[in-house]
Amino acid sequence: MEDRIFAKPIEKQFEFDREVASVFDDMIARSVPFYKANLRLIASLVVASVQEGARIYDLGCSTGSLLIEIAKRSDKKLQLIGLDNAGAMIERARNKAKAFGVDVEFVEADILDYPFQEADIFIANYTMQFIRPLRREKFIAKLFAHLKPGGLFFMSEKIISEDKRLNKQLIDIYHDFKKGQGYSEYEIAQKREALENVLVPYTLGENEEMLKNCGFSYVEPIFRWANFATFYAKKDRDGSL
């Protein structure tokens, strides 16, 4: 279904409700540059990195596209768990997994309070940016503590530039991208207003510093387009900080 949510006046801040869930796949593909290519990149790295029986969490899994892609690609038996606090998203994810005939567990839950088991990989695609800054680093430290030695964390985020002039240019380029995807000036302005103070981005450097502060020994951006980036973070095999 085509995303036309912001073609009408907004009445509230942005939230992942049933209306958003119904158009989410179209919304994300048209709102995040190279979303599908980045999803395939992460899926490829996950499949190449895991062993039989690996436990993988997707935090803020939305409609489940990434875990379904991993399940389709891998010839190993994996424990794939998608978490999202939006029931409508989980419902759509379960239906998609059933349609593709893949074994993925989708759970409606608040990731901040979820009792994680030891994991081989955590994935958070455009999720951390919705966690308030005061809680964000502590939550990532919690993920680090639940990662096995040698475990991985993939984090995709919208970012801002430290250079104000460059930041404005990148925002303008992103604005043109959305127009090129068929969104009107009105829809773009409406969504920007709805996300105000809901989505709080960091700079590239701030994200890297946060991941290292949480204990990750190796951090590298593996994808970037303008004001979007994906980070690969690895925990030492001896489990030390």
Backbone bond lengths (Angstrom), bond angles and torsions (degrees), N, CA, C in turn:
res aa  C-N    CA-C-N  psi(-1)  N-CA   C-N-CA  omega(-1)  CA-C   N-CA-C  phi
1 M - - - 1.465 - - 1.531 109.45 -
2 E 1.329 117.21 138.94 1.457 121.27 -177.45 1.523 111.22 -75.95
3 D 1.318 115.06 138.51 1.456 121.80 178.38 1.522 110.68 -75.31
4 R 1.338 115.72 113.44 1.465 121.54 174.44 1.526 110.27 -130.16
5 I 1.330 116.79 22.34 1.464 121.54 -173.87 1.519 112.67 -58.33
6 F 1.341 116.86 -41.25 1.459 119.45 -174.36 1.530 112.74 -95.29
7 A 1.316 116.07 17.43 1.458 120.43 173.41 1.526 111.26 -79.24
8 K 1.331 115.18 -8.67 1.470 120.75 177.56 1.521 108.76 -120.43
9 P 1.333 118.03 161.27 1.474 120.22 -178.70 1.526 111.75 -58.45
10 I 1.338 116.89 138.21 1.456 120.41 179.25 1.521 110.01 -79.84
11 E 1.324 115.64 148.45 1.461 121.07 179.94 1.521 112.30 -118.88
12 K 1.355 117.42 -2.99 1.461 120.98 -176.43 1.518 108.92 -160.40
13 Q 1.347 115.47 169.35 1.451 120.15 172.48 1.524 109.70 -67.20
14 F 1.329 115.06 160.09 1.458 120.63 -177.64 1.530 110.76 -63.85
15 E 1.320 116.57 135.65 1.460 121.94 172.44 1.521 108.79 -149.20
16 F 1.342 115.09 154.84 1.457 120.21 -176.29 1.532 109.59 -87.81
17 D 1.307 115.67 71.24 1.460 121.44 -178.13 1.525 110.60 -91.89
18 R 1.322 116.40 -172.68 1.463 120.86 -177.16 1.529 111.98 -62.04
19 E 1.322 117.03 -36.83 1.459 120.13 179.42 1.526 110.72 -62.97
20 V 1.335 116.89 -44.46 1.467 120.75 178.09 1.522 110.62 -66.50
21 A 1.327 116.81 -41.90 1.468 120.50 -179.26 1.527 111.78 -58.84
22 S 1.331 116.11 -34.84 1.461 119.81 -176.52 1.528 112.71 -67.74
23 V 1.347 117.25 -22.92 1.472 120.62 -178.53 1.531 111.95 -121.78
24 F 1.336 116.91 9.30 1.466 119.95 -168.52 1.520 113.11 -58.87
25 D 1.319 118.59 -43.90 1.465 119.94 -176.53 1.524 111.38 -61.03
26 D 1.338 116.54 -37.99 1.463 120.16 176.49 1.532 110.08 -71.73
27 M 1.319 116.96 -41.13 1.469 121.82 -178.67 1.524 111.48 -61.33
28 I 1.324 117.36 -48.45 1.461 120.34 -175.76 1.525 111.25 -68.73
29 A 1.326 116.98 -38.25 1.467 120.28 -179.73 1.526 111.51 -66.27
30 R 1.336 116.94 -32.16 1.457 121.20 -178.69 1.522 113.08 -93.05
31 S 1.341 117.76 -11.71 1.459 121.34 -176.15 1.515 113.47 -105.58
32 V 1.334 117.59 -24.62 1.464 121.58 -177.61 1.522 109.01 -115.18
33 P 1.314 118.01 112.73 1.468 121.11 -178.01 1.529 112.05 -57.74
34 F 1.331 115.29 133.52 1.467 122.75 177.46 1.530 112.59 58.46
35 Y 1.324 116.46 30.90 1.466 120.55 -177.82 1.526 111.31 -57.28
36 K 1.317 117.69 -49.14 1.460 120.09 -176.80 1.524 111.60 -68.40
37 A 1.337 116.69 -37.60 1.464 119.84 178.19 1.524 110.40 -65.44
38 N 1.324 117.36 -40.09 1.459 121.44 178.70 1.521 110.80 -67.17
39 L 1.327 117.00 -38.91 1.456 121.48 176.16 1.527 110.32 -59.75
40 R 1.322 116.11 -43.98 1.473 120.01 179.50 1.529 111.05 -66.11
41 L 1.339 116.82 -36.12 1.459 121.08 177.66 1.525 110.65 -61.67
42 I 1.325 116.69 -49.16 1.464 120.93 179.77 1.525 110.41 -62.60
43 A 1.332 116.76 -45.14 1.467 120.52 179.55 1.518 111.03 -58.50
44 S 1.318 116.97 -41.61 1.472 121.05 -179.72 1.521 111.03 -63.39
45 L 1.343 116.80 -43.65 1.455 120.41 -179.99 1.526 111.69 -67.78
46 V 1.324 116.65 -37.98 1.469 120.31 177.18 1.517 110.62 -62.44
47 V 1.331 116.43 -50.62 1.470 121.00 -178.06 1.527 110.80 -60.59
48 A 1.325 116.94 -36.81 1.464 120.95 -179.33 1.523 112.63 -74.29
49 S 1.342 117.64 -17.30 1.461 121.19 -171.36 1.521 114.73 -102.87
50 V 1.330 118.77 -18.24 1.467 120.52 -169.26 1.520 113.03 -98.24
51 Q 1.336 113.04 156.64 1.457 121.72 174.67 1.528 109.47 -107.11
52 E 1.312 115.35 170.19 1.468 121.49 178.10 1.526 110.13 -53.51
53 G 1.331 115.97 133.41 1.456 121.60 176.19 1.512 115.41 82.98
54 A 1.317 118.52 5.07 1.466 121.54 -177.98 1.529 111.03 -60.41
55 R 1.341 114.75 143.67 1.469 120.54 177.39 1.532 108.25 -102.92
56 I 1.338 115.69 125.28 1.457 122.10 -175.87 1.527 109.01 -127.73
57 Y 1.323 116.33 125.98 1.456 121.77 177.63 1.531 109.49 -106.97
58 D 1.331 116.27 134.98 1.467 122.08 170.30 1.522 106.60 -110.96
59 L 1.329 116.23 114.33 1.458 122.38 -173.86 1.524 110.21 -94.12
60 G 1.328 115.68 120.37 1.456 119.57 -172.03 1.508 108.76 72.60
61 C 1.315 115.83 53.64 1.475 122.28 -169.84 1.516 113.63 -72.18
62 S 1.327 118.35 -11.14 1.475 123.62 -176.90 1.531 110.41 50.62
63 T 1.326 119.02 -122.53 1.469 120.60 -174.89 1.530 112.66 -90.78
64 G 1.338 117.16 13.00 1.460 120.68 169.05 1.513 117.60 82.85
65 S 1.318 118.64 10.54 1.463 121.06 -172.51 1.528 113.24 -57.94
66 L 1.342 117.38 -41.39 1.465 119.87 -175.33 1.525 111.64 -68.05
67 L 1.321 117.93 -48.78 1.463 119.94 -179.09 1.524 111.43 -65.57
68 I 1.308 116.64 -34.74 1.470 119.83 176.49 1.523 109.77 -64.55
69 E 1.331 116.77 -40.63 1.464 121.02 177.69 1.534 110.65 -62.98
70 I 1.323 117.21 -42.49 1.466 121.11 178.22 1.525 110.57 -63.17
71 A 1.323 116.23 -44.64 1.463 120.62 179.88 1.525 111.72 -61.86
72 K 1.320 116.72 -38.85 1.468 120.86 179.46 1.524 111.77 -67.15
73 R 1.340 116.82 -34.06 1.460 121.19 -173.80 1.534 113.92 -85.37
74 S 1.334 116.31 -32.59 1.461 119.55 -170.72 1.530 111.78 -83.10
75 D 1.328 115.46 140.01 1.462 120.47 173.95 1.522 110.99 -96.89
76 K 1.350 117.26 8.33 1.464 122.37 179.34 1.522 110.09 -102.99
77 K 1.310 115.56 155.98 1.455 121.22 174.19 1.521 107.50 -81.70
78 L 1.325 117.58 112.99 1.455 122.43 -177.01 1.521 110.35 -118.57
79 Q 1.318 115.76 152.93 1.457 120.81 173.14 1.521 107.63 -99.16
80 L 1.317 115.84 101.28 1.461 122.82 -175.16 1.518 109.03 -104.37
81 I 1.340 116.36 121.72 1.459 121.22 -175.34 1.526 109.45 -128.03
82 G 1.308 116.45 119.19 1.457 121.90 177.56 1.515 110.27 -105.81
83 L 1.325 116.75 129.99 1.459 122.33 -179.05 1.524 110.38 -117.84
84 D 1.312 115.86 135.50 1.468 120.50 175.65 1.516 107.97 -155.93
85 N 1.337 116.40 142.12 1.469 118.85 -179.39 1.516 112.98 -86.64
86 A 1.327 117.18 -0.17 1.466 121.40 178.45 1.529 109.59 -99.39
87 G 1.314 115.73 111.19 1.455 119.99 -177.79 1.518 113.63 -58.93
88 A 1.341 116.19 -35.16 1.463 119.80 -179.36 1.528 110.76 -66.20
89 M 1.333 117.61 -35.70 1.462 121.52 176.63 1.530 110.67 -65.02
90 I 1.325 115.89 -46.16 1.461 120.98 -179.70 1.533 110.81 -61.66
91 E 1.295 116.56 -40.67 1.465 120.51 178.36 1.528 111.24 -60.12
92 R 1.335 116.54 -44.59 1.460 120.29 179.26 1.528 110.98 -68.49
93 A 1.327 116.85 -37.69 1.464 120.65 178.73 1.525 110.60 -62.33
94 R 1.307 116.98 -44.70 1.469 120.51 179.41 1.522 111.02 -62.53
95 N 1.315 116.76 -41.37 1.462 120.24 179.21 1.526 111.25 -65.18
96 K 1.331 117.20 -39.37 1.470 120.90 178.45 1.526 110.92 -65.65
97 A 1.332 116.59 -43.48 1.464 120.34 179.90 1.525 110.48 -62.26
98 K 1.318 116.20 -40.58 1.464 120.44 178.12 1.518 110.94 -64.08
99 A 1.326 116.46 -41.11 1.460 121.01 179.95 1.527 111.66 -63.93
100 F 1.350 116.82 -36.30 1.465 120.78 179.39 1.526 112.72 -85.92
101 G 1.330 116.44 -7.98 1.460 120.20 178.16 1.518 113.82 69.05
102 V 1.341 117.56 35.95 1.461 120.98 -178.69 1.529 109.75 -114.94
103 D 1.327 115.48 154.32 1.457 122.66 -176.76 1.527 109.93 -96.59
104 V 1.319 116.21 95.85 1.464 122.64 177.91 1.519 107.76 -133.23
105 E 1.327 116.24 134.64 1.465 121.43 177.92 1.525 109.24 -94.59
106 F 1.322 116.76 124.58 1.459 121.33 177.21 1.525 109.05 -115.57
107 V 1.341 115.71 128.48 1.459 121.71 -173.33 1.522 109.96 -125.46
108 E 1.321 116.79 129.72 1.462 120.63 172.97 1.523 107.79 -80.18
109 A 1.322 117.05 113.97 1.458 120.71 -175.55 1.518 110.37 -162.41
110 D 1.324 115.32 155.54 1.462 122.27 171.48 1.527 107.10 -84.99
111 I 1.327 117.68 115.62 1.460 120.04 -174.95 1.530 111.85 -62.55
112 L 1.333 117.82 -26.47 1.465 120.55 -178.15 1.524 111.79 -67.14
113 D 1.334 117.17 -26.14 1.465 121.55 -177.29 1.519 112.97 -111.40
114 Y 1.308 117.84 1.59 1.465 120.96 -173.15 1.537 111.16 -71.75
115 P 1.352 117.43 137.23 1.472 121.17 178.87 1.529 111.29 -83.62
116 F 1.324 117.07 84.28 1.462 121.03 -177.36 1.523 111.85 -64.65
117 Q 1.337 115.34 144.36 1.452 121.67 166.69 1.528 108.01 -92.44
118 E 1.323 116.52 168.68 1.449 119.85 179.05 1.525 109.68 -58.33
119 A 1.305 116.99 133.75 1.461 121.61 -172.95 1.520 112.01 -124.92
120 D 1.325 114.81 153.52 1.463 121.12 173.24 1.524 111.08 -88.29
121 I 1.336 115.92 -34.02 1.466 120.97 -177.86 1.528 109.97 -146.71
122 F 1.318 115.60 135.93 1.460 122.33 166.54 1.528 107.36 -112.52
123 I 1.335 116.01 142.58 1.462 122.34 176.50 1.526 108.08 -129.78
124 A 1.321 116.11 134.63 1.464 120.81 176.49 1.520 107.97 -138.02
125 N 1.303 116.57 97.43 1.463 121.88 -179.36 1.525 110.39 -93.91
126 Y 1.342 116.35 106.60 1.458 122.80 177.84 1.533 110.71 56.63
127 T 1.330 114.81 43.49 1.466 122.48 -177.96 1.521 111.89 -115.57
128 M 1.341 117.99 -45.35 1.458 120.92 -176.99 1.525 111.86 -59.62
129 Q 1.331 116.81 -30.66 1.471 121.20 -178.03 1.530 112.44 -64.41
130 F 1.338 116.93 -16.49 1.469 120.98 178.49 1.528 112.06 -95.70
131 I 1.340 117.32 -2.78 1.464 121.38 176.24 1.526 108.19 -91.83
132 R 1.316 116.18 131.88 1.457 120.23 -176.76 1.530 109.78 -56.38
133 P 1.336 118.11 139.61 1.465 121.09 -177.84 1.520 114.72 -51.50
134 L 1.335 118.56 -36.15 1.459 121.14 -178.74 1.524 112.41 -64.73
135 R 1.334 117.20 -22.13 1.469 121.12 -177.84 1.527 112.67 -107.64
136 R 1.327 116.85 -13.01 1.466 120.47 -168.86 1.529 112.28 -64.83
137 E 1.328 117.09 -52.79 1.471 119.58 -176.51 1.525 111.21 -65.40
138 K 1.325 117.63 -38.74 1.461 120.34 178.63 1.529 110.80 -62.56
139 F 1.319 116.41 -37.66 1.463 119.62 179.83 1.518 110.83 -68.18
140 I 1.330 117.31 -41.79 1.470 119.37 178.78 1.525 110.26 -65.90
141 A 1.331 117.38 -34.72 1.467 120.05 174.80 1.526 110.69 -62.33
142 K 1.327 116.77 -35.24 1.466 121.20 176.20 1.531 110.31 -64.87
143 L 1.327 116.93 -42.31 1.456 120.27 177.46 1.522 110.43 -61.95
144 F 1.327 116.34 -43.93 1.464 120.96 179.23 1.531 110.48 -57.45
145 A 1.332 116.40 -42.66 1.464 121.02 -178.85 1.531 111.89 -64.17
146 H 1.324 117.38 -27.45 1.461 121.36 -178.74 1.534 112.69 -95.26
147 L 1.321 117.71 1.17 1.459 121.22 176.85 1.527 110.52 -85.30
148 K 1.319 116.64 139.03 1.453 120.81 172.68 1.531 109.79 -66.10
149 P 1.324 118.77 154.61 1.468 120.11 172.17 1.528 110.13 -54.95
150 G 1.326 116.05 132.61 1.457 120.47 -175.47 1.515 113.36 84.89
151 G 1.339 117.09 0.29 1.462 121.30 -178.61 1.511 113.06 -71.24
152 L 1.341 115.23 162.78 1.466 121.98 -174.08 1.523 111.58 -121.34
153 F 1.334 114.18 150.50 1.458 121.55 172.39 1.522 107.90 -130.54
154 F 1.330 116.48 121.36 1.461 122.87 175.14 1.525 107.68 -104.43
155 M 1.333 116.81 125.40 1.459 121.49 -177.21 1.528 110.12 -132.59
156 S 1.317 116.62 116.30 1.462 121.74 174.90 1.523 108.58 -103.12
157 E 1.337 116.50 136.59 1.459 120.98 -175.40 1.525 111.26 -146.33
158 K 1.310 115.55 151.25 1.456 120.26 163.09 1.518 106.38 -77.75
159 I 1.325 117.74 139.10 1.461 120.54 -176.05 1.529 110.58 -127.46
160 I 1.318 115.40 166.21 1.462 121.79 173.51 1.525 108.12 -120.43
161 S 1.325 116.72 157.21 1.455 121.70 179.20 1.518 110.24 -96.55
162 E 1.328 115.90 145.03 1.463 120.43 177.10 1.528 111.15 -71.05
163 D 1.317 117.00 -25.36 1.461 122.01 177.93 1.529 108.45 -85.17
164 K 1.330 116.80 115.37 1.465 120.23 -173.33 1.523 112.29 -62.24
165 R 1.323 116.78 -38.95 1.468 119.77 -179.48 1.527 110.53 -66.78
166 L 1.333 115.97 -45.65 1.464 119.87 177.76 1.518 110.53 -63.36
167 N 1.324 117.00 -40.46 1.462 119.95 -179.48 1.522 110.95 -59.58
168 K 1.341 116.47 -43.32 1.473 120.72 178.42 1.522 110.48 -63.73
169 Q 1.320 117.23 -40.90 1.471 120.47 179.09 1.530 111.02 -63.98
170 L 1.319 116.50 -42.02 1.468 119.97 -179.68 1.528 110.96 -66.79
171 I 1.325 116.90 -37.66 1.469 120.25 176.31 1.521 110.46 -63.03
172 D 1.332 116.66 -42.30 1.467 120.44 178.44 1.535 111.20 -63.70
173 I 1.323 116.45 -40.66 1.466 120.59 178.47 1.532 110.03 -64.08
174 Y 1.325 116.32 -41.87 1.466 120.13 177.83 1.524 110.69 -65.17
175 H 1.331 116.64 -38.59 1.469 121.24 176.27 1.533 109.98 -58.10
176 D 1.324 116.77 -44.86 1.461 120.90 178.91 1.528 111.37 -65.30
177 F 1.339 115.88 -35.58 1.472 120.00 176.41 1.519 110.49 -58.62
178 K 1.333 116.79 -47.29 1.471 120.19 -178.37 1.532 111.41 -65.51
179 K 1.325 116.48 -38.24 1.465 119.40 175.57 1.516 110.16 -61.52
180 G 1.332 116.44 -39.20 1.453 121.00 178.26 1.519 113.50 -66.28
181 Q 1.344 115.64 -19.89 1.470 120.67 177.58 1.534 111.95 -89.92
182 G 1.333 116.18 4.75 1.461 119.54 175.10 1.516 115.23 98.92
183 Y 1.339 118.28 2.45 1.459 119.85 177.36 1.528 109.98 -81.32
184 S 1.320 115.96 140.98 1.461 121.07 178.73 1.522 110.00 -82.89
185 E 1.339 115.87 164.17 1.457 120.82 175.80 1.533 110.22 -56.69
186 Y 1.319 116.08 -38.77 1.466 120.96 -179.53 1.521 110.92 -64.43
187 E 1.336 117.28 -46.35 1.461 120.98 -179.83 1.528 110.95 -62.60
188 I 1.319 116.58 -41.08 1.469 120.70 -179.50 1.531 110.25 -63.67
189 A 1.327 116.68 -43.97 1.463 120.95 179.95 1.525 111.11 -66.36
190 Q 1.322 116.43 -39.26 1.464 121.12 179.99 1.528 111.06 -63.64
191 K 1.324 116.45 -44.45 1.464 119.95 -179.07 1.526 110.47 -67.39
192 R 1.340 117.06 -40.44 1.458 120.73 178.59 1.529 110.00 -58.38
193 E 1.337 116.45 -42.86 1.463 120.53 179.97 1.524 110.73 -66.56
194 A 1.333 117.40 -39.76 1.464 121.11 -178.70 1.523 111.87 -66.14
195 L 1.340 116.34 -31.00 1.470 120.95 -178.26 1.526 113.45 -88.03
196 E 1.330 116.64 -8.25 1.462 120.60 -178.47 1.519 110.60 -56.41
197 N 1.326 116.52 125.54 1.465 124.22 -179.80 1.526 113.95 66.51
198 V 1.325 117.33 7.21 1.468 121.69 174.05 1.520 108.82 -101.79
199 L 1.328 115.83 -46.84 1.461 121.93 175.48 1.527 108.19 -99.35
200 V 1.333 117.13 117.23 1.472 121.76 -176.87 1.528 108.17 -119.57
201 P 1.341 118.10 100.69 1.462 120.70 -176.90 1.527 113.00 -85.41
202 Y 1.338 115.60 155.41 1.456 123.28 172.95 1.522 109.02 -108.47
203 T 1.336 116.44 169.92 1.458 119.91 171.60 1.524 109.42 -77.36
204 L 1.323 116.03 168.54 1.455 120.91 175.96 1.530 110.01 -56.91
205 G 1.323 115.71 -47.52 1.461 120.50 -179.11 1.514 113.17 -63.88
206 E 1.327 117.41 -39.90 1.463 120.77 179.35 1.527 111.06 -63.99
207 N 1.325 116.96 -39.22 1.472 120.39 177.12 1.523 110.96 -64.80
208 E 1.334 116.53 -45.19 1.464 119.78 179.73 1.528 110.53 -62.59
209 E 1.332 116.72 -43.82 1.475 120.80 179.87 1.524 110.78 -62.94
210 M 1.330 117.20 -41.66 1.456 120.84 179.35 1.528 110.83 -60.88
211 L 1.330 117.15 -44.88 1.469 120.56 -179.62 1.523 111.07 -63.49
212 K 1.320 117.46 -40.65 1.464 120.33 178.90 1.523 111.47 -70.13
213 N 1.335 117.24 -37.09 1.461 120.77 176.28 1.526 111.79 -60.80
214 C 1.327 115.78 -30.27 1.467 121.09 -179.37 1.527 112.18 -80.93
215 G 1.331 117.20 -6.78 1.456 120.20 174.08 1.509 116.36 117.44
216 F 1.329 117.83 -7.39 1.462 119.25 -178.27 1.524 109.88 -67.96
217 S 1.329 115.63 128.06 1.463 120.87 -175.35 1.513 112.66 -81.05
218 Y 1.334 116.12 -25.43 1.468 119.85 -178.37 1.519 108.84 -135.26
219 V 1.331 116.20 126.11 1.465 121.84 179.66 1.521 108.26 -133.92
220 E 1.334 116.26 129.76 1.462 120.20 178.90 1.527 110.42 -146.06
221 P 1.333 117.94 132.77 1.465 119.52 170.20 1.536 108.80 -70.20
222 I 1.309 117.63 126.20 1.465 121.15 -179.62 1.529 112.02 -106.96
223 F 1.321 115.76 -5.42 1.471 120.64 177.18 1.515 107.91 -154.99
224 R 1.340 115.74 139.83 1.453 119.54 170.60 1.515 109.44 -152.87
225 W 1.316 115.13 136.59 1.463 122.54 168.76 1.519 106.49 -138.26
226 A 1.325 116.51 113.76 1.470 122.07 178.50 1.537 110.05 49.08
227 N 1.335 117.69 -112.49 1.460 120.22 -176.10 1.534 113.01 -103.21
228 F 1.325 116.66 37.88 1.464 123.22 173.44 1.528 108.88 -134.75
229 A 1.334 116.76 140.56 1.464 119.73 -179.03 1.518 110.53 -150.73
230 T 1.338 114.87 152.27 1.462 122.23 174.64 1.520 108.69 -122.05
231 F 1.337 115.40 133.04 1.458 122.10 -177.56 1.530 110.97 -111.72
232 Y 1.330 114.17 140.73 1.466 123.33 173.92 1.515 106.65 -109.41
233 A 1.331 117.02 119.47 1.460 121.18 -178.14 1.525 108.83 -125.72
234 K 1.339 116.41 136.36 1.453 121.47 -174.82 1.525 111.00 -125.58
235 K 1.327 115.30 140.46 1.453 122.02 175.59 1.523 109.97 -93.95
236 D 1.325 116.98 137.58 1.461 119.87 178.91 1.521 111.01 -55.19
237 R 1.329 116.34 148.49 1.463 120.74 -179.16 1.521 112.41 -68.78
238 D 1.338 117.24 -22.96 1.465 118.37 177.97 1.531 111.37 -87.09
239 G 1.373 114.63 -1.90 1.465 119.49 175.43 1.508 114.65 77.58
240 S 1.306 118.00 5.07 1.463 120.58 -177.50 1.515 111.25 -80.78
241 L 1.319 115.86 164.20 1.465 121.48 176.41 1.529 109.98 -76.68
